[in-house]
Amino acid sequence: MLPGAEVLLVGLFSAKDTEMDTNLDVLAAVVEAYGARVVGRLVQRRGVSHGGADKMAAPFSRRTLVSAGKAREVADACRARQVRVVVFANPLTEHQRAVLGEMFGCTVISGEDLPTRGG
């Protein structure tokens, strides 16, 4: 699935998360260790708006994890960059994988599905 694939990284992070870039860098390294090429990163920050501090760790949607607007942005990026796999930094349910895969037109997985290689 990953060797040779164009991959887009996506994550939903709390506005207070100071490790977001580091976490995405680690995920990119894991994806690249599988022989894929990361062609972009899209992030949604939770708590900056739309709900405030009490909802910072909660998903925007049980169906898609991210907001509808962010999901459309990811879908557009997938088409523009011919992405074959989207890897979320967040855990996903099987239902979310199916819904997002249909929306994005490609395979959708979570980074936790990719154990680190060689380490």
Secondary structure, DSSP 8 states (H G I E B T S, - for coil): --TT-EEEEEEEEETT-TTHHHHHHHHHHHHHHTT-EEEEEEEEEESSSSS-GGGTTS-SBTTTBS-HHHHHHHHHHHHHHT-SEEEESS---HHHHHHHHHHHTSEEEEGGGS--S--
